[in-house]
Amino acid sequence: MPGLLQETYVFVERIKLLITGRAASGKTALVRSLCSLPAAPSAATLGVVVQARTCQVAKAPPGHELRELCFWEVGSLLADKHDYLTAAASHGCAAAIVVVSMTDPGGLHDLGKRLVTLKEVPTIIVATKHDDVPGRQMTMEQLQNVAVTRKLMVLPVSNPPPLSSDMVHPVQDEEANHHSSRGEPAFVADILGRIEQLVQPKLW
């Protein structure tokens, strides 16, 4: 029986991530996909809702193999009326995801304003409803032009993000695809991989 000093402990690093965007942009559906949760009926998010996911970290130092990603989704219904809500939720966050619907006529202008607010926070832009070609109100080129000023990445996804097998990455290299082992949509691995790139330098 091992003694007290021989016990092995695993440190779980909690990472706070802000999810923001206009109403009906697909924030809740995105977060539920990132946390491997089933789709939920469409409804407005009130206040701030936090969902979490534990990830296995590749090439991490001993004892730091686990990381808990805490997604703080800020509901637009109140946040658009009270600016302090987003500012308060963003305090202490390691990175932010700004969700913009490509079918939203005001989405491009709103994106620019949100990026100004988050100028000190590493940010990913997720463009939802990318598959709704007839309803698009913006192009990927326009989104890239907004993102390039801060050297940000734009990741297009369909909306609502489907939890189906036809969009799953084939697992060829377990280390390279460690986020895809749950049988998730391909964009989940893309987004989680980008988050890891943004937060890893701050941890070790």
KEKETI-944888 format. One line per 3 residues: number of its first residue (from 1); for each residue x, y, z of N, C-alpha, C, O, CB. Coordinates in steps of 0.2 Angstrom, whole numbers, m for minus. Glycine has a CB too. Layout:
BEGIN
NUM> X/Y/Z/X/Y/Z/X/Y/Z/X/Y/Z/X/Y/Z; ...
% end
This chain:
BEGIN
1> 4/m6/0/0/0/0/4/6/0/9/7/4/m5/0/6; 4/11/m5/8/17/m5/7/21/1/2/22/3/7/20/m12; 13/24/3/12/29/8/10/36/5/8/37/m1/19/30/11
4> 9/41/10/6/47/8/10/51/3/7/54/m2/5/52/14; 17/50/4/21/54/m1/22/51/m8/24/53/m13/28/55/2; 19/44/m8/19/41/m15/13/42/m19/12/39/m24/21/34/m13
7> 8/45/m16/2/46/m19/3/50/m26/7/55/m26/m4/49/m15; m1/49/m31/0/52/m37/m7/57/m38/m12/55/m37/0/48/m43; m5/63/m39/m11/68/m40/m11/71/m47/m5/72/m50/m10/74/m34
10> m17/72/m49/m17/75/m56/m21/82/m55/m26/83/m52/m22/71/m61; m17/87/m57/m20/94/m57/m24/96/m63/m22/95/m68/m14/99/m56; m30/98/m61/m35/100/m67/m35/107/m67/m37/111/m63/m42/97/m65
13> m33/110/m73/m33/117/m74/m39/119/m77/m42/117/m82/m27/119/m79; m43/124/m73/m49/127/m76/m48/133/m80/m44/138/m78/m54/128/m70; m51/133/m86/m50/138/m91/m56/142/m92/m61/138/m94/m47/136/m97
16> m57/148/m91/m63/152/m92/m63/155/m99/m58/158/m101/m64/158/m87; m69/153/m103/m69/155/m110/m76/159/m110/m81/156/m108/m69/149/m114; m76/165/m113/m82/169/m114/m85/167/m121/m81/167/m126/m80/176/m114
19> m91/166/m121/m95/165/m127/m100/171/m128/m104/172/m124/m99/158/m127; m99/175/m134/m103/181/m135/m105/181/m142/m102/179/m146/m100/187/m132; m111/185/m143/m113/186/m150/m120/189/m149/m123/189/m144/m113/179/m154
22> m123/190/m155/m130/193/m156/m135/188/m154/m133/182/m154/m131/196/m163; m141/190/m153/m147/185/m152/m148/180/m158/m147/183/m164/m153/189/m150; m149/174/m157/m151/169/m162/m145/168/m167/m145/166/m172/m156/172/m166
25> m138/169/m164/m133/168/m168/m130/161/m168/m126/158/m172/m127/172/m166; m133/157/m163/m131/150/m162/m126/149/m156/m123/143/m156/m128/147/m168; m126/153/m151/m121/152/m146/m123/146/m142/m118/142/m140/m122/158/m141
28> m129/145/m140/m131/139/m136/m130/133/m139/m127/128/m136/m138/140/m133; m132/132/m145/m130/126/m149/m123/125/m150/m121/119/m149/m134/127/m156; m119/130/m151/m112/129/m151/m109/126/m145/m105/122/m145/m108/136/m153
31> m111/129/m139/m108/127/m133/m110/120/m131/m106/116/m129/m111/132/m127; m116/118/m133/m119/112/m131/m115/107/m135/m113/101/m133/m126/111/m132; m113/108/m141/m109/104/m146/m102/103/m143/m99/98/m143/m109/107/m153
34> m99/109/m141/m92/109/m138/m92/105/m131/m87/102/m130/m90/116/m137; m97/104/m128/m98/101/m122/m101/94/m122/m102/90/m117/m101/104/m116; m102/91/m129/m104/85/m130/m111/84/m127/m113/78/m125/m100/79/m128
37> m115/89/m127/m122/89/m124/m127/88/m130/m126/91/m136/m124/95/m120; m133/85/m129/m138/84/m135/m141/91/m136/m141/96/m132/m143/79/m133; m143/92/m142/m147/98/m144/m153/100/m140/m156/95/m137/m149/98/m152
40> m154/106/m138/m160/108/m134/m164/112/m138/m162/115/m143/m157/112/m128; m171/113/m136/m175/117/m140/m173/124/m140/m170/127/m135/m182/117/m136; m174/128/m145/m172/135/m146/m175/139/m141/m181/139/m141/m173/137/m153
43> m171/143/m137/m174/148/m132/m169/153/m131/m163/151/m131/m176/144/m126; m171/159/m129/m166/164/m127/m163/163/m121/m166/160/m116/m170/171/m127; m156/164/m120/m152/163/m114/m153/169/m110/m151/175/m112/m145/161/m116
46> m155/168/m104/m155/174/m99/m149/174/m94/m147/169/m91/m162/173/m95; m146/180/m94/m140/181/m90/m134/177/m93/m133/178/m99/m142/178/m83; m131/174/m88/m125/170/m90/m126/162/m88/m127/161/m83/m118/173/m87
49> m124/158/m93/m125/151/m92/m118/148/m93/m114/149/m98/m130/148/m97; m116/144/m88/m109/141/m89/m110/133/m90/m113/130/m86/m105/142/m82; m106/131/m95/m106/123/m96/m98/122/m96/m94/126/m98/m109/122/m103
52> m97/115/m94/m90/114/m94/m88/107/m97/m93/103/m98/m88/113/m86; m82/106/m99/m80/100/m103/m73/99/m100/m68/103/m100/m80/101/m111; m71/93/m99/m64/91/m97/m61/88/m103/m63/83/m106/m64/86/m91
55> m55/90/m104/m51/88/m110/m44/85/m108/m41/87/m103/m50/93/m115; m42/80/m112/m35/77/m111/m31/81/m115/m32/82/m121/m35/69/m113; m25/84/m112/m21/88/m115/m15/84/m118/m11/81/m114/m18/94/m110
58> m13/85/m124/m8/82/m127/m1/85/m125/m1/91/m125/m9/82/m135; 4/81/m124/11/84/m123/11/89/m117/15/94/m117/13/88/m129; 7/87/m112/7/92/m106/12/89/m101/14/83/m101/0/92/m103
61> 15/94/m97/19/91/m91/16/86/m87/10/86/m86/22/97/m87; 19/82/m83/17/77/m79/12/80/m74/14/85/m71/22/73/m75; 6/78/m73/2/81/m68/m3/86/m70/m7/88/m67/5/83/m62
64> m2/88/m77/m6/93/m80/m10/91/m86/m11/94/m91/m2/99/m82; m11/84/m86/m14/81/m92/m21/83/m93/m24/82/m98/m13/74/m92; m25/85/m88/m32/87/m88/m33/94/m88/m30/98/m84/m36/83/m83
67> m38/96/m92/m40/103/m92/m48/104/m92/m51/100/m97/m36/107/m98; m50/108/m88/m58/109/m88/m59/116/m92/m57/121/m89/m61/109/m81; m63/115/m97/m64/121/m101/m71/123/m99/m76/120/m99/m64/120/m109
70> m72/130/m96/m78/132/m93/m81/138/m98/m78/143/m99/m77/135/m86; m86/136/m102/m89/141/m107/m94/145/m104/m99/143/m102/m92/137/m113; m93/152/m103/m97/156/m100/m101/160/m106/m99/164/m109/m93/162/m96
73> m107/157/m107/m111/160/m112/m115/166/m110/m119/165/m105/m116/155/m115; m114/172/m113/m118/178/m111/m124/179/m115/m124/180/m121/m113/184/m111; m130/178/m112/m136/179/m116/m137/186/m119/m136/191/m115/m142/178/m111
76> m139/187/m125/m139/193/m128/m145/198/m126/m145/204/m126/m140/192/m136; m151/194/m124/m157/198/m122/m155/203/m116/m158/209/m117/m162/193/m119; m151/201/m111/m149/206/m106/m143/210/m108/m142/216/m106/m149/203/m100
79> m138/206/m111/m132/209/m112/m132/215/m117/m128/220/m116/m127/204/m115; m137/215/m122/m137/221/m126/m140/227/m123/m139/232/m125/m142/219/m132; m144/226/m117/m146/232/m114/m142/234/m108/m142/240/m106/m153/230/m111
82> m138/229/m106/m133/231/m100/m126/229/m102/m124/223/m101/m136/227/m93; m122/234/m104/m115/233/m106/m111/230/m101/m106/226/m102/m112/239/m108; m112/231/m94/m108/228/m89/m108/221/m89/m103/218/m86/m110/231/m82
85> m114/218/m91/m114/210/m91/m109/207/m94/m106/202/m92/m121/208/m93; m107/209/m101/m102/206/m104/m95/207/m101/m91/203/m101/m102/208/m112; m94/213/m99/m88/215/m96/m87/211/m90/m81/209/m89/m88/223/m95
88> m92/210/m86/m91/207/m80/m89/199/m81/m85/196/m78/m97/207/m75; m93/196/m86/m92/189/m88/m85/188/m91/m82/183/m90/m97/187/m93; m82/193/m94/m76/192/m97/m70/193/m93/m64/191/m94/m75/198/m103
91> m71/195/m87/m66/196/m82/m62/189/m80/m66/185/m78/m68/199/m75; m56/189/m81/m52/183/m80/m53/177/m85/m50/172/m84/m55/180/m73; m56/179/m91/m56/174/m96/m50/173/m100/m46/178/m101/m62/175/m101
94> m48/167/m102/m42/166/m105/m43/167/m113/m38/169/m116/m40/158/m104; m49/166/m115/m50/168/m122/m58/169/m123/m61/167/m119/m48/162/m127; m59/171/m129/m66/172/m131/m68/169/m137/m64/169/m142/m68/180/m130
97> m74/167/m138/m77/165/m144/m83/170/m146/m88/171/m142/m80/158/m144; m82/174/m152/m88/178/m154/m91/174/m159/m88/172/m165/m85/185/m157; m98/173/m158/m102/170/m163/m106/174/m167/m109/179/m165/m107/165/m159
100> m105/174/m174/m109/178/m178/m113/174/m184/m110/169/m187/m104/183/m182; m119/175/m184/m123/172/m189/m122/175/m196/m123/181/m197/m130/172/m188; m120/171/m201/m119/174/m208/m126/176/m211/m126/179/m217/m116/169/m212
103> m131/174/m208/m138/177/m211/m141/183/m207/m146/185/m209/m143/171/m210; m137/186/m203/m139/191/m199/m137/198/m202/m131/199/m203/m136/191/m192; m141/202/m205/m139/208/m208/m135/213/m204/m131/216/m207/m146/212/m210
106> m136/213/m197/m132/217/m193/m126/214/m190/m123/217/m186/m136/220/m188; m125/208/m192/m120/204/m188/m113/206/m190/m108/206/m185/m120/197/m191; m111/209/m196/m104/211/m197/m103/217/m193/m97/218/m191/m104/212/m205
109> m107/222/m193/m106/228/m189/m105/226/m182/m101/229/m178/m112/233/m190; m110/222/m179/m109/220/m172/m103/217/m170/m100/218/m165/m115/216/m170; m100/213/m175/m94/209/m174/m88/214/m173/m84/213/m168/m92/205/m180
112> m88/219/m177/m83/224/m176/m83/228/m169/m78/229/m166/m84/230/m181; m89/229/m167/m90/232/m160/m88/227/m155/m84/229/m150/m97/234/m159; m89/221/m155/m87/216/m150/m80/215/m150/m77/214/m144/m91/209/m151
115> m77/215/m156/m70/214/m156/m66/220/m152/m61/219/m149/m67/213/m163; m69/226/m153/m66/232/m150/m66/231/m142/m62/232/m138/m69/238/m152; m72/228/m140/m73/227/m133/m68/222/m130/m66/222/m124/m80/225/m131
118> m67/217/m134/m62/211/m132/m55/212/m135/m52/207/m135/m65/205/m135; m53/218/m136/m46/219/m139/m41/216/m135/m35/215/m138/m45/227/m140; m42/216/m128/m36/213/m124/m37/205/m123/m33/202/m120/m36/216/m117
121> m42/202/m126/m43/195/m125/m42/191/m131/m44/193/m137/m51/194/m123; m38/186/m131/m37/181/m137/m44/179/m139/m48/176/m135/m32/175/m135; m45/180/m146/m52/178/m148/m52/174/m154/m48/174/m159/m56/185/m150
124> m58/170/m155/m59/166/m161/m66/168/m163/m71/169/m159/m59/158/m159; m67/169/m170/m73/171/m173/m76/164/m176/m73/161/m180/m72/176/m178; m82/163/m173/m86/157/m176/m92/159/m180/m96/163/m178/m88/152/m171
127> m92/158/m187/m97/160/m191/m102/155/m192/m100/149/m196/m94/162/m198; m108/155/m190/m113/150/m190/m117/151/m196/m117/156/m199/m117/150/m184; m122/146/m198/m126/146/m203/m122/147/m210/m125/150/m215/m131/152/m203
130> m116/144/m210/m112/145/m216/m115/141/m222/m114/142/m228/m105/142/m214; m119/136/m220/m122/132/m225/m128/135/m228/m131/132/m233/m124/125/m222; m131/140/m225/m137/143/m228/m135/148/m233/m135/154/m232/m141/147/m222
133> m133/146/m239/m130/150/m245/m135/155/m247/m133/161/m247/m128/146/m250; m142/154/m248/m146/159/m251/m148/164/m246/m149/170/m247/m153/155/m252; m147/163/m239/m149/167/m234/m143/172/m231/m144/176/m227/m152/164/m228
136> m137/171/m234/m131/174/m232/m132/182/m233/m134/184/m238/m125/172/m235; m130/185/m227/m130/193/m228/m122/195/m228/m121/201/m227/m133/195/m222; m118/191/m228/m110/192/m228/m107/187/m231/m109/181/m232/m108/194/m221
139> m100/188/m233/m96/183/m236/m90/182/m232/m89/185/m227/m93/186/m243; m87/176/m233/m81/174/m229/m76/179/m230/m72/181/m225/m79/167/m231; m75/182/m236/m70/187/m237/m71/193/m232/m67/196/m230/m70/189/m244
142> m78/195/m232/m79/201/m227/m77/200/m220/m75/204/m216/m87/203/m228; m79/194/m218/m77/192/m211/m70/192/m210/m67/194/m205/m80/185/m209; m66/189/m215/m59/189/m215/m56/196/m214/m51/197/m211/m56/185/m221
145> m59/201/m218/m56/207/m218/m57/211/m211/m53/215/m209/m60/212/m223; m63/209/m207/m63/211/m201/m58/208/m196/m56/211/m192/m71/210/m198; m57/201/m197/m53/198/m193/m46/199/m193/m42/199/m189/m54/190/m194
148> m44/201/m200/m36/202/m201/m33/208/m197/m27/207/m196/m35/203/m209; m37/212/m195/m34/218/m191/m31/216/m185/m27/219/m182/m39/223/m190; m34/210/m182/m31/208/m176/m28/201/m177/m27/197/m172/m37/207/m170
151> m27/199/m183/m24/192/m184/m28/186/m181/m25/182/m178/m17/192/m182; m35/187/m182/m39/182/m179/m41/176/m184/m41/177/m190/m46/185/m176; m43/171/m181/m46/165/m186/m53/165/m186/m57/166/m181/m43/158/m183
154> m56/164/m192/m63/163/m193/m65/156/m195/m62/153/m199/m66/168/m199; m69/153/m191/m71/146/m192/m78/145/m193/m82/147/m189/m69/142/m185; m79/143/m200/m86/143/m202/m89/136/m200/m86/131/m200/m87/144/m209
157> m96/136/m197/m99/130/m195/m107/131/m198/m109/136/m199/m99/129/m188; m110/125/m198/m117/125/m200/m121/127/m193/m118/127/m188/m119/118/m203; m127/128/m194/m131/130/m188/m138/127/m189/m141/128/m194/m131/137/m187
160> m141/123/m183/m137/122/m177/m132/117/m178/m133/112/m183/m142/120/m172; m126/117/m175/m121/112/m176/m123/105/m175/m126/104/m170/m115/114/m171; m123/101/m180/m126/94/m180/m122/89/m176/m116/89/m176/m127/91/m186
163> m125/86/m171/m121/80/m168/m123/74/m171/m126/69/m169/m124/80/m160; m120/73/m177/m121/67/m182/m114/64/m184/m109/68/m184/m125/69/m188; m114/58/m186/m108/55/m188/m105/57/m194/m100/55/m195/m110/47/m188
166> m109/60/m199/m107/62/m205/m102/67/m205/m99/69/m210/m113/63/m210; m101/71/m199/m96/76/m199/m91/75/m194/m87/80/m192/m100/83/m197; m90/69/m193/m84/67/m188/m78/66/m191/m77/62/m197/m86/61/m184
169> m72/68/m189/m66/67/m191/m64/60/m190/m65/57/m185/m60/71/m187; m61/56/m195/m58/50/m194/m52/50/m190/m48/54/m191/m57/46/m201; m52/45/m185/m47/45/m180/m41/41/m183/m41/35/m183/m49/43/m173
172> m36/45/m186/m30/41/m188/m24/42/m184/m20/37/m183/m28/45/m195; m23/47/m180/m18/48/m175/m21/50/m169/m24/56/m169/m12/53/m178; m21/46/m164/m24/48/m158/m22/54/m155/m26/58/m152/m24/42/m153
175> m15/55/m155/m13/61/m152/m15/68/m156/m17/73/m153/m5/61/m152; m15/67/m162/m17/73/m166/m25/74/m166/m27/80/m167/m15/72/m174; m29/69/m165/m36/69/m165/m39/68/m158/m44/65/m158/m39/65/m170
178> m35/70/m153/m38/68/m146/m45/71/m145/m48/68/m140/m33/69/m141; m47/76/m148/m53/79/m147/m59/76/m150/m64/77/m149/m53/87/m148; m57/72/m155/m62/69/m160/m64/62/m157/m68/58/m161/m60/68/m167
181> m61/59/m152/m62/52/m150/m69/51/m147/m71/45/m147/m57/50/m145; m73/56/m146/m80/55/m143/m85/54/m149/m91/54/m148/m82/61/m139; m83/54/m155/m87/54/m161/m91/61/m162/m97/61/m162/m92/48/m160
184> m87/66/m162/m90/73/m162/m90/76/m169/m86/73/m173/m87/77/m157; m94/81/m171/m93/85/m177/m86/87/m178/m82/89/m173/m98/90/m177; m84/88/m184/m77/90/m185/m75/97/m183/m70/98/m181/m75/90/m193
187> m80/101/m183/m78/108/m181/m77/108/m173/m74/113/m171/m84/113/m182; m79/104/m169/m78/104/m162/m70/103/m161/m67/106/m157/m82/98/m159; m67/98/m165/m60/97/m164/m56/103/m166/m51/105/m164/m58/91/m168
190> m59/107/m172/m56/113/m174/m56/118/m169/m50/121/m168/m59/115/m181; m61/119/m166/m62/125/m161/m58/123/m155/m54/128/m152/m69/126/m159; m59/117/m152/m55/115/m146/m47/115/m147/m43/117/m143/m57/108/m144
193> m45/114/m153/m38/114/m155/m36/121/m155/m30/123/m153/m37/111/m162; m40/126/m158/m38/133/m158/m38/136/m151/m33/140/m149/m43/137/m162; m42/134/m147/m42/136/m140/m36/134/m136/m33/137/m133/m49/133/m136
196> m34/127/m137/m28/125/m134/m22/129/m136/m17/130/m132/m27/117/m136; m22/131/m143/m16/135/m145/m16/142/m141/m11/145/m140/m17/136/m153; m22/145/m140/m22/151/m137/m20/151/m130/m17/156/m127/m29/154/m138
199> m22/146/m126/m21/146/m119/m15/142/m117/m13/144/m111/m27/143/m115; m12/138/m121/m7/134/m118/m1/138/m116/3/137/m111/m4/129/m124; 1/143/m120/7/147/m118/6/151/m111/11/152/m108/9/153/m123
202> 0/151/m108/m1/154/m102/0/149/m96/0/151/m90/m8/158/m102; 0/143/m98/0/138/m93/7/135/m92/8/134/m86/m5/132/m95; 11/134/m97/18/132/m96/22/134/m102/28/132/m102/18/124/m95
% end
